[in-house]
Amino acid sequence: MKRTDRRLVLQAGVAALAAAALPGVQANEDKILIGYWPIASGLPLYTALERGFFKEAGLNVEGVKFASAQQVAEAMIAGRIHGSANGTASAVLALAEITSPGLFKIICSNPSNHKLVLDQFVVPINSPIKSIAELKDKRVASGPGIQNVTLAKIILEKNGIVDPKVIELPIGQHVPALAADQLDAVYTLEPTGTTGRVKGLTRVLENGVISKYVLGVPDAPWFGGSASVTTTFLKDRPDAAKKYIAAYARAVDFVRKNPVEVRNHLDGFTAIDPSLVKEVPLAGFTMYNEFTASDIGYFQKFFDIFAERKVFSRAVQVKPLIYTGT
């Protein structure tokens, strides 16, 4: 599918979402709408759509782009979409669970660290800044939403910066803002770092910052984003839901086995130019039936930090949120 055609499909998805603004599921009961935030870790959804895995499973699936993970979660709560793609902030999903208990089940999460690169601090190409600790009193931004802002502040605090101030800014504006000298640094997610580096506008200050500074172990998996399906979808359309999850798992497997080829599917779904897709590092992907006890432990630690900082009004347990296959 050409990029122009894909944009028309996405616009159609947005139109369908708008038409379904009333409570309940869409007028077209056949359609499965999945919300995504346009970052690199949404790759399994992009791959399944582009390669026809959903169609081969007999499903009519559309990806609907949102400006933030919070908007994805709000649409799930309102019953306007059936789930989220990878890259949807896990903490935002947890907040949605607090607001609407039993809302969803996680079918896949995307772990990242300094090897499986997703999260990073980025500065202008000619910036004299050499470390995060030097960002005191600097203009620092993050992506939109409570997860991004909270994590950016924690990282700055761990580097000795007291009471840090962080500006929320759509992720697509990070590179332009740095290049225009409107910011000194951003906490961001790929493909931002790659886009700015290849264009000669920015450089990565440090990758894998969540595992290192928030979880405290550089190699620890940070499950910052998760693909999910609503429990209403699972209950009302069990056969379609199982087929959807199986097709999504097929896409994850394809991404793992074809890391070079699948980068082409970032074109049209993210802001990265077609000429740059081969440069983008890929996050990992863990399906619901692949979580180890250690994985769940690190995932839980991530959620506990948000509870400790009163971002969550109560503790949220990870394990019950993971789909069990039944």
C-alpha positions in Angstrom: 0.0 0.0 0.0 1.3 3.4 -0.9 1.9 6.0 1.8 -0.9 8.3 0.3 -3.3 5.4 0.2 -2.5 4.5 3.8 -3.2 8.0 4.9 -6.6 7.8 3.3 -7.2 4.6 5.3 -6.2 6.3 8.5 -8.4 9.2 7.8 -11.3 6.8 7.2 -10.5 5.2 10.5 -10.7 8.6 12.2 -14.0 9.4 10.5 -15.3 6.0 11.6 -14.3 6.8 15.2 -16.0 10.2 15.0 -19.1 8.6 13.8 -19.0 6.2 16.7 -18.7 9.0 19.3 -21.9 7.9 21.1 -21.5 5.3 23.9 -21.2 1.7 22.8 -19.5 0.0 19.9 -19.5 1.3 16.3 -22.4 1.1 13.9 -20.4 -1.3 11.8 -20.4 -4.3 14.1 -17.9 -6.1 11.9 -15.1 -3.6 12.2 -12.4 -3.8 14.8 -10.8 -0.5 15.7 -7.4 -0.4 17.4 -6.0 2.8 18.7 -2.3 3.6 18.3 0.2 6.3 19.1 2.5 6.9 16.0 5.8 5.7 17.5 8.1 2.8 16.4 7.0 0.3 19.0 3.5 0.1 17.4 5.2 -2.0 14.7 3.3 -5.3 15.2 0.0 -3.5 14.4 1.5 -1.7 11.4 2.9 -5.0 10.1 -0.3 -7.0 10.6 -2.3 -4.3 8.7 0.2 -4.0 5.9 0.8 -7.7 5.4 -2.9 -8.6 5.5 -2.6 -10.9 8.6 -5.9 -9.6 9.9 -7.6 -10.0 6.6 -6.3 -13.6 6.2 -7.9 -14.3 9.6 -11.2 -13.0 8.3 -11.1 -9.8 10.3 -11.9 -6.2 9.3 -9.3 -4.3 11.4 -8.5 -0.6 11.2 -5.8 1.3 13.0 -6.9 4.7 14.4 -4.1 7.2 15.1 -4.3 9.4 18.2 -2.1 12.3 19.4 -1.4 10.7 22.8 -1.7 7.4 24.7 -4.3 9.1 27.0 -6.6 9.6 24.0 -6.3 5.9 23.2 -7.2 5.0 26.7 -10.1 7.5 26.8 -11.5 6.0 23.6 -11.3 2.5 25.1 -13.2 3.7 28.2 -15.9 5.3 26.0 -16.3 2.0 24.1 -15.3 3.6 20.7 -12.3 1.3 20.0 -11.6 -2.3 20.8 -8.1 -2.1 22.0 -4.6 -0.5 21.8 -1.5 -1.2 19.9 2.0 -1.6 21.3 3.4 1.7 22.3 0.3 2.8 24.2 1.7 3.9 27.6 1.3 1.1 30.1 0.9 3.6 33.0 -1.9 5.4 31.1 -3.6 2.0 30.7 -3.3 1.4 34.4 -4.9 4.8 35.1 -7.7 3.7 32.8 -8.0 0.5 34.8 -8.4 2.6 38.0 -11.0 4.7 36.3 -12.9 1.8 34.8 -12.0 -1.5 36.6 -11.8 -4.5 34.4 -11.5 -2.4 31.2 -8.9 -4.4 29.3 -6.4 -7.3 29.1 -2.8 -6.9 27.9 -2.0 -9.1 25.0 1.6 -7.9 24.3 4.0 -5.5 25.8 7.1 -3.9 24.4 10.2 -4.1 26.7 13.0 -1.7 26.1 16.4 -0.9 27.6 19.8 0.4 26.4 20.0 -2.6 24.0 16.3 -2.6 22.8 16.2 1.1 22.3 13.0 3.1 22.6 13.3 5.7 25.4 16.0 8.4 25.2 17.1 11.9 26.0 17.9 14.0 22.9 19.6 17.4 22.5 20.4 19.7 19.6 23.3 18.5 17.4 25.7 21.3 18.6 24.6 21.3 22.2 27.5 21.4 24.7 25.5 19.3 27.1 27.3 16.0 27.8 25.0 14.4 30.5 21.5 14.5 31.9 22.9 16.0 35.1 23.7 19.2 33.1 20.0 19.8 32.3 19.4 21.8 35.5 17.6 25.1 34.7 17.4 24.0 31.0 14.3 23.9 28.8 13.3 20.2 28.9 10.3 18.7 27.2 8.7 15.2 27.1 6.0 13.6 25.1 2.4 14.2 26.1 0.7 12.4 29.0 1.3 11.6 32.6 3.6 8.6 32.0 6.0 10.6 29.9 6.1 13.7 32.2 6.4 11.6 35.3 9.3 9.5 33.9 11.1 12.5 32.6 10.9 14.1 36.1 12.1 11.0 37.8 15.1 10.7 35.5 16.0 14.3 36.0 15.7 13.9 39.8 17.9 10.8 39.7 20.5 13.0 38.1 20.5 15.4 40.9 18.0 18.0 39.6 15.6 19.2 42.3 12.0 19.9 41.4 12.5 19.6 37.6 10.1 21.4 35.2 9.0 19.5 32.1 7.1 20.8 29.1 4.6 18.5 27.4 5.0 18.5 23.6 3.7 16.2 20.9 6.4 13.8 19.9 6.4 14.8 16.3 7.5 18.3 17.3 10.5 17.3 19.4 13.1 17.4 16.6 11.8 20.7 15.1 11.7 22.3 18.5 15.3 21.3 19.3 16.5 22.4 15.9 14.8 25.8 16.3 16.5 26.3 19.7 13.2 26.3 21.5 14.3 23.5 23.8 17.6 22.3 25.3 16.6 18.6 25.6 13.7 16.2 25.3 12.8 13.0 26.9 11.4 11.1 23.9 10.8 7.8 22.1 12.0 6.4 18.9 11.9 7.2 16.0 12.7 10.8 17.3 16.4 10.1 18.0 16.9 8.5 14.7 15.1 11.1 12.7 17.1 14.0 14.3 20.4 12.2 14.0 20.1 11.2 10.4 18.9 14.7 9.4 21.9 16.1 11.2 19.7 18.2 13.6 20.0 16.4 17.0 22.1 13.8 18.8 21.1 11.2 21.5 22.3 12.2 24.9 21.5 8.8 26.4 19.4 5.7 25.5 17.6 3.3 27.8 17.1 5.9 30.5 14.0 4.2 32.1 15.7 0.9 32.9 18.8 2.7 34.2 17.3 5.5 36.3 13.8 4.4 37.1 14.1 0.6 37.4 17.7 0.8 38.6 19.1 -1.9 36.3 20.3 -0.9 32.7 19.4 -4.4 31.3 16.0 -4.6 33.0 13.0 -4.7 30.6 10.9 -1.6 30.8 7.4 -2.5 29.7 6.5 1.0 28.9 3.9 0.3 26.2 1.3 -2.4 25.8 -1.1 -3.8 23.3 -4.5 -4.6 24.7 -8.1 -5.6 24.0 -11.1 -4.5 25.9 -12.9 -7.0 28.1 -16.1 -6.0 26.4 -14.6 -7.1 23.0 -13.5 -10.4 24.6 -16.9 -11.0 26.0 -19.1 -9.9 23.2 -17.1 -11.2 20.3 -14.9 -14.0 21.7 -14.2 -15.7 18.3 -13.2 -12.4 16.6 -11.1 -11.5 19.7 -9.2 -14.8 19.7 -8.5 -14.5 15.9 -7.3 -10.9 16.4 -4.9 -11.9 19.2 -3.6 -14.8 17.1 -3.0 -12.5 14.1 -1.3 -10.0 16.3 1.0 -12.8 17.6 1.7 -13.7 14.0 2.8 -10.1 13.4 5.1 -10.1 16.5 6.7 -13.3 15.2 7.2 -11.8 11.8 8.8 -8.6 13.3 11.2 -10.8 15.3 12.3 -12.8 12.3 12.4 -10.0 9.7 13.7 -6.9 11.6 15.1 -5.2 8.5 12.1 -5.8 6.2 9.5 -4.7 8.7 11.0 -1.3 9.2 9.3 -0.3 5.9 6.0 -0.6 7.8 6.9 2.4 9.9 6.4 4.6 6.8 3.0 6.2 6.9 2.3 5.2 10.5 5.0 7.3 12.1 6.6 10.6 11.3 9.8 9.0 10.0 10.7 9.5 6.4 10.8 6.5 4.1 14.5 7.0 3.5 15.3 6.7 7.2 13.3 3.6 8.2 16.3 1.3 8.0 18.0 3.3 10.7 15.4 2.9 13.4 16.2 0.6 16.4 13.4 -1.8 17.4 12.0 -2.4 20.8 11.3 -6.0 21.9 7.9 -7.6 22.1 6.6 -10.0 24.8 3.3 -11.8 24.2 0.9 -12.5 27.0 2.1 -16.2 27.2 5.8 -15.3 27.2 6.0 -13.2 30.5 8.4 -14.7 33.0 8.2 -14.1 36.7 11.2 -11.7 36.4 9.4 -9.8 33.6 6.3 -9.4 35.8 8.4 -8.3 38.7 10.0 -5.4 36.7 6.6 -4.5 35.2 5.1 -4.4 38.7 8.0 -2.3 40.0 7.2 0.2 37.2 3.6 0.4 38.3 4.5 0.6 42.0 6.6 3.7 41.3 3.6 5.5 40.0 1.6 4.5 43.0 4.3 5.7 45.4 4.4 9.1 43.6 0.6 9.3 44.0 0.1 9.4 40.2 -2.0 6.2 40.8 -4.7 6.7 43.4 -4.2 3.0 44.4 -1.8 0.2 43.7 -2.4 -1.6 40.4 -1.4 -5.3 40.0 0.1 -6.2 36.7 -0.6 -10.0 36.6 -4.4 -9.8 36.6 -4.2 -7.4 33.7 -2.4 -9.9 31.4 -4.6 -11.9 29.0 -4.6 -15.6 29.9 -5.8 -17.0 26.6 -9.2 -17.9 27.9 
